[in-house]
Amino acid sequence: MRHVRLYVNTRQDLLLRTRCVKTAMLLPRLKRRRWKTLILQVFATLLLLLLLASSLRWKDRDVDDTCPVDPPNLTGPVNVNLQEAPVLGDVSMDHLDVTFGGYWRPPNCTARHKVAVLVPYRDRREHLHIFLNHIHPILKRQLLDYGVYVIEQYGDEPMFWKGLLYNVGFTEVLKNRSYDCFVFHDVDLLLEDDRNKYSCSSSPRHLSVAIDKFNYTLPYKQLFGGVTLLSASHYQTLNGYSNLYCGWGGADDDMYLRLFHKKLKITRPDKTVARYKMMRHDQTKLNPYRFSLLKTSQDRYGHDGLNNLHDMDYQVVSVHQYHLYTHIAVFVATRKIQATNRLVTNSTD
Ligand code: NGS
């Protein structure tokens, strides 16, 4: 009995022990297998998610969300209110969707173009407020991705250096943002029809074709002033504006000559939509050197413009982002500019 029990005991024991050993040996293997399955499952899920995400992205790409060529909210003729300058705070309240710095982009589609509007400015606060109140709704209706820049001349220099300010504005703006094209805009011109589009064009464009001051007719065929549009690369090709024109007249004619020499054809929208009202103001000082400068335009344009800005005596005093525009304050020194004038007139007269 004892022996049997011993035997039984031993056998049971053995069986038990073998099972234990087997189970003991099996357990880590099972665990390992379970881990492997788990890891495989996680990998498979991740792969699935990745595939799903990329297919969604492709789907997104297939859906063209580019804004329409003909924005649907254009009104055509625009009411131009010249009677009273709006309070800028009120204008701000009407444009809470404009980002500080004067930036806006369509919320529901991708704009076709990124456009910077450059406005050279001095001493015309009322005009500026009227201009800002007028331009923002139009640019929004045109579904542009845009920024408005006011380049103000500081200092006691009596003459206004529009070409220089445009060049400084262009250079400063591109330091922080990229733009496809630039609108060069006199502050006193208000567009009367929002179908005159400020969107980029493959050729330089003269936008202010019909101004009330000229009875809505083009005063002369070569006019390229008021409101114009150039791609960033064309502006660079042309070496920007001449830096040498001060006071009223000639800088735009010089730009026309640059375009002519570079064989860049000017296009114009139809005069039925390219209509503007000009805000009245005192005549700014005439540029006495404008005709002599125009005579030598062809010889100068390669080295008078964007590429010799560093030789001009100006300083960017500040760049400040107000709600409806970015303000670039440019100090223009009288002394050096007068010296430049003397140099130019001596060599040309
Ligand atoms: C020409 C000026 C242009 C000026 C245009 C229209 O005579 O600079 O009148 O001026 N050219 C010269 O003086 C050489 S406007 O009345 O629109 O300010 O843009």
Residues whose N, C-alpha, C, O or C-beta is under 5 A from the ligand:
A	BS01	NGS	G225 G249 G250 A251 D252 D253 R290
